[in-house]
């Protein structure tokens, strides 16, 4: 058995929650949340805070007004 030919695996890269994007958007201005991935109230660059239930709280008429989110 050749021990030198063992397959090596790299460890996954761990990232901080602040490096991951939050998908929350302000329902009034459609600005994105700037806090990174989190639980609790969202905040945009203007300092406005809001709570939502993700896409469940985003009515269809907003998608028609602002376009579909990516």
C-alpha positions, 0 to 999 in steps of 0.5 A, spaced: 500 500 500 502 506 497 501 511 503 504 517 499 498 517 494 493 518 499 488 523 497 488 529 501 482 534 502 482 541 503 477 544 509 472 548 507 473 556 508 469 558 513 466 565 513 463 570 518 455 571 518 457 578 516 460 576 509 454 573 507 448 577 504 441 578 507 436 577 502 431 582 506 429 588 502 425 594 505 418 594 503 418 602 502 424 603 499 426 596 496 433 598 499 437 591 501 439 590 508 446 591 510 447 587 516 449 581 513 446 574 514 442 575 521 436 574 525 431 579 527 430 586 525 433 589 518 437 595 517 438 599 510 444 604 509 439 610 511 438 607 518 431 605 517 429 598 520 424 593 519 421 586 520 419 581 515 417 574 514 422 574 508 418 573 501 412 571 505 411 579 507 413 581 500 406 582 496 406 581 489 404 588 487 411 590 489 415 585 484 410 589 479 413 596 481 420 594 482 421 588 478 423 581 480 428 580 485 434 576 483 
